[in-house]
Amino acid sequence: MTRTNISSGGKMEEDYGYSRAVRMGNTIKVAGTCAVEDGKPYAPGDAAEQTRKIFATIAAALEAAGASLGDIVINRIYLTNIEDAPAVGAVHGEIFGEVKPACTMMGIGALVLPEFVVEIECEAMIAEEAHENPGTTH
């Protein structure tokens, strides 16, 4: 089985030695992702806007792996303030209202930078026919 590492080009990926996503077979695992633009935290403190930006980053990683947001089977959402759950949940519902992946949302003490209030990791699985051609998008 071939392993494909996908990078978003982020500095932390290089500095901390990880990939934005890893594809093996028809499974893609996307690392915990925060909202970054031009190397800086995006929309500090705004959980809804950070969530939108995070899913845009995740979508790009999935596309590079031959998948799409519609292939996600589970999202794990980490919030530094659990009171942001309704706002983040609403954005999740906008994006995944028809797909309805499994989802876990939890409050945690802190993320890697204080400006980040949301971090999301996910797993996607693509159809077996796309497994033969990793460049296929859905």
N, C-alpha and C positions, 0 to 999 in steps of 0.2 A: 504494500500500500504506500502510495506516494504522499509525502508531507509537503504542504505548500504554506510558507509563512507569508503573511500580508502585512505590510507596513503602511502607516499613514504618513510617515516621514516626521513624526513628532519627536522632539528632543528627548523626552522621557523614555520613549521606546529604545532609543540608542543608549542613553545613559544608564537605564535600569535593566537593559538586556531582555526585552520581551517583544513580542509581535502584537500588532493590533488584533490580528485574527490568525488562526491556524486551521487549515483544511486538511482532513485526512479522510479519504473516501468520499462519502456523501455527507459528512458531518463537518460543520464549521463552528468553531468556538471563538467568540469575540471577547477580548479582554475587557475588564472594567474600563469604561470610557467616560471622560469628563468633557465639559464644553470648553473647547479651545479654538481660538481664531488668531492667526498670525503669531502663534507661540504664546499667547496670553489668555488668561481666563476670560471666557465670553459671558456677558450679562451677569456679572457678579451678584450673587444673592437672589437672582430671579429664577426660581425653580422651573417654571413653565418654559421660559425661553431656553434655559440650559437643556431641558429635556428635548426640545425641538432640535437644537444644535447637535446634541449627542446622537439622536437617531439619524441625522444627516451624515454624521461621521460613520456610524455603524452601517448605514446603507451603502456608502462608498466602499467600505471594507468588504461587505458581502458581495457587491458587484464585482470587485476584483477577484473574489473567490468563486464567481460563477453562480451567485445566488441573489436573493432580494429580501427585503423586509418581510415579504409574504412567506418566506421559507423558515422564519423564526418559529421555534417550538417552545422556547421559554425565555423570558426576560427576568433578570434580577435587578431590582432598583434599590439603591441605597440612598437614603436621605439624611442629611445632618439635622433636619428639623421635621419630625414626623407630621407636624401641622401642615406641611407642604403637600401631603398625600393627595388631597382633593385636586389641587392644581395640576400635579404631575399625572394623576390618574386620568384627568380630563384630556390631557395631551395624548396620553397612551391610548385612550379610547378613540380619539380622532384618527390616529395612525393605524390602530389595529382593530377597529370596531368590527370588521368583517372577518379578519384572520383569527382573532381571539386565541393567541398563544397562551400557554401557561404563564403565570406571572407571580413573582414574589416581590413585595415591597416592604422594606424595613428601615427603621430609624437606627442610626449609628452615631458614634461620638464625634468623628471627624473624618475628613478626606485629606488627600495629600497637600492641598492648598486651602486656606480658609475661604477663598472666594468661591470655591466649588461647593455647591449645596446638593448636587445630584451626581451619582455615578451609576452607570448601567452596564451590565454584562449580559450576554445572551448566547444562545446556541441555536443553530439553524441546521436543517436537514434538507437536502435537495433530492428530487425524484431520481430514481435509479437510472432512467434514461439520460439524465443530465450528468450522471456520475461518469459516464464514458467520455464526456467532453467538458472538462472543467471550465472552458471559456463560455459555455452556454449561459445566458441570462434568462430570467423569468419575468 
